Amino acid sequence: MVTFSHTDEGTSEAAWAASGLPTAPELPLHATELAAMRFVVLAAHPDDETLGAGGLMASLVGLGAKVEVLLCTAGEGSHPDSPTITPEQLAQVRLAEFSEALTALGLKDHWTFLGLPDGGLAGHAEAIARAVRGAAHRMPADAGMLAVVAPYRADGHGDHDALGAVAAEVAREDGHALLEYPIWFWHWATTQHREWRDWVRFHLAEPARQAKQTAMAEHATQVQPLSPLPGDETLLSGEFLEHFSRSFEVFAWTPALPPSDEVYSSSDAEAVFDRVHDGSADPWNYTGSWYERRKRALTLAALPDPSYENGLEVGCSIGTLTAELAGRCSSLLAVDASGSAVRQAGQVLEGLPGVHVEQRVLPRDWPEGNYDLVVVSEVGYYLAAEELTTLWDRVEASLEPGGTLLLCHWRHPIRGWELDGDAVHALARQRLGWRSAGLYQERDFVLEVLIAPGNKATA
């Protein structure tokens, strides 16, 4: 837990804005997906929910999503030295403020107070977990994916950290998505802390921003002094509140994982993707989809060199991207786990010079040879984490010095598979530690180029 005080100067909002935070990638969920989901929002104290996720909650209400809020404590410990109000009296006031704030966000009568002690959530993990599961169980059984929204588990405040840890564990065990909202992190951390660079932002339309502003004003005991006397000072300064007046909110996002008995791995890939390709000559609408055509154009434009001697494409499917990569490679090997995909790709690519298509289940059946280009597009999440680590080992061993590794992946959850696109790229960066030659992220996909150490050979 971080040691800090609300009276510390902290990191200014101007510093966060200058750091690139406003250009963080968007939460990879469209409005239609959010509307079909269920959300259990956790707050350690009254005002946490509004500060960290008030705009999100107001937006979800507007979309018609199911939202339930669990308030753990009454926040009776916020002014321990007050000469004018007891903790018991403060608890009653803050609960009333919370009720009005939730009403402003459109969630009147959609919250439950757990009655746990302020400052003591670390000792009530089991009760919190039961409450989260109970709230999830009370929601309509036919509703969509459930997301737990909770304080960031390394926010630096003891109650926030404890509550975030319980939320993360329940989400992991029960297969829910997880959105963690930082609060005090913006105060004590600096822009040099790296974790925030993997977070996502959720844009707030004007109605949601107004609802959040109204809700925050209801927490008068936190944003105004209780009295002019020492011990009754304002807890949340204007400078601190600037972090929560943005046109967006920021979350650490962990997509839902299916139960462990539903998770596929590379050993299942041949059968799974044979079924996919046997059912359609173009199963992902590669040729007709503007999304696919635009993504291929960006992929080709991201390659830092005009041409390559030996290229390897991992997961070629029916060969649509392969055909365009062929124009940049003297020799190109395209592989796929599906025999059906390889047969279709062979027909599409027939006659293209230097192009070879083979059925291989990677990483175990890695091809011999060295390459100056390896493309891993829309395939990394079809491997388990340990298999992906082995894949990066194979890439590292076979990519020439100065060679290019291009990664491109869908950023939404992949049902039945352990990883998502963001996790694939994060694991590649962690395992390889290579220099980046470009990173492009948007709501639906992430495109990244990494360069192997050393100097590329010249003719």
Summary of the structure (lengths in Angstrom):
residues: 459
radius of gyration: 25.3
end to end distance: 55.5
largest distance: 86.1
contacts: 1540
relative contact order: 0.11
helix: 42%
strand: 20%
